[in-house]
């Protein structure tokens, strides 16, 4: 089984490839995309190759290539059956682990 960091790295690389594809589909060069997003070409390259960068830079590039709204919409809990069924949980002050999970078996 892959470690959590390996899974995250694989997904970052996948997201980067998707961003690069959307940039190309949109007819944008790397130079123009970086300029419009307010990031350096090196930062854009990092995003497109799945290397770590700030969330703000990633979101700015997503906005520039036209996918930011779709990504944010996809994170809306109401957009999934599970989220909409359990939406009431979102209004709690904080999440607590049920007592049954905290007992130590003797």
C-alpha positions in Angstrom: 0.0 0.0 0.0 1.3 3.4 -1.0 2.3 5.8 1.8 0.2 9.0 2.3 3.0 11.2 0.9 3.3 8.9 -2.2 -0.5 9.2 -2.7 -0.4 13.0 -2.3 2.6 13.3 -4.7 0.8 11.2 -7.3 -2.3 13.4 -7.0 -0.3 16.6 -7.1 1.4 15.4 -10.3 -2.0 14.5 -11.7 -3.5 17.9 -10.8 -0.4 19.6 -12.4 -0.9 17.6 -15.7 -4.5 18.7 -15.7 -3.7 22.3 -15.2 -1.1 22.1 -18.0 -3.7 20.5 -20.3 -6.3 23.2 -19.5 -3.6 25.9 -20.2 -2.9 24.4 -23.6 -6.6 23.8 -24.4 -7.1 27.5 -23.5 -4.4 28.5 -26.0 -2.2 30.1 -23.3 1.6 29.9 -23.4 3.4 29.3 -20.1 4.7 32.9 -20.3 1.3 34.4 -20.7 -0.3 32.2 -18.0 2.4 33.0 -15.5 2.1 36.7 -16.2 -1.7 36.8 -15.9 -1.6 34.7 -12.8 1.0 36.9 -11.2 3.5 34.1 -10.7 6.9 33.3 -12.1 7.5 30.8 -14.9 9.3 28.6 -12.3 6.3 28.6 -10.1 4.0 27.7 -13.0 6.5 24.9 -13.9 6.3 23.7 -10.3 2.5 23.6 -10.3 2.4 21.8 -13.7 4.9 19.2 -12.6 3.3 18.5 -9.2 5.8 20.2 -7.0 4.8 22.0 -3.8 3.7 25.6 -4.1 1.4 28.0 -2.2 -2.3 27.5 -2.4 -2.7 31.1 -3.5 -0.4 30.5 -6.5 -2.2 27.3 -7.4 -5.6 29.0 -7.2 -4.4 32.0 -9.2 -3.2 29.7 -12.0 -6.4 27.7 -11.9 -8.3 31.0 -12.3 -6.2 32.0 -15.2 -6.8 28.7 -17.1 -10.5 28.9 -16.3 -11.0 26.0 -13.9 -11.1 27.7 -10.5 -14.9 27.9 -10.2 -15.3 24.3 -11.2 -12.7 23.1 -8.7 -14.3 25.2 -5.9 -17.8 24.0 -6.9 -16.5 20.3 -6.8 -15.5 20.9 -3.1 -19.0 22.0 -2.1 -20.4 19.3 0.2 -23.9 19.7 -1.2 -22.5 18.6 -4.6 -22.2 15.0 -3.2 -24.8 12.6 -1.8 -22.7 12.0 1.3 -22.2 15.8 1.9 -25.8 16.7 1.4 -27.0 13.8 3.7 -24.6 14.9 6.4 -24.6 18.7 6.0 -26.0 19.3 9.5 -22.6 18.2 10.8 -21.0 21.2 9.3 -22.7 23.5 11.8 -21.1 22.0 14.9 -18.6 24.1 16.8 -16.0 21.3 16.7 -15.8 17.6 16.0 -15.5 15.2 18.9 -14.5 11.6 18.7 -17.3 9.4 20.1 -16.4 8.0 23.6 -16.6 4.4 22.2 -13.5 5.1 20.1 -11.5 6.5 23.0 -11.8 3.6 25.4 -8.8 1.4 25.7 -9.5 -2.3 25.6 -8.4 -4.1 28.7 
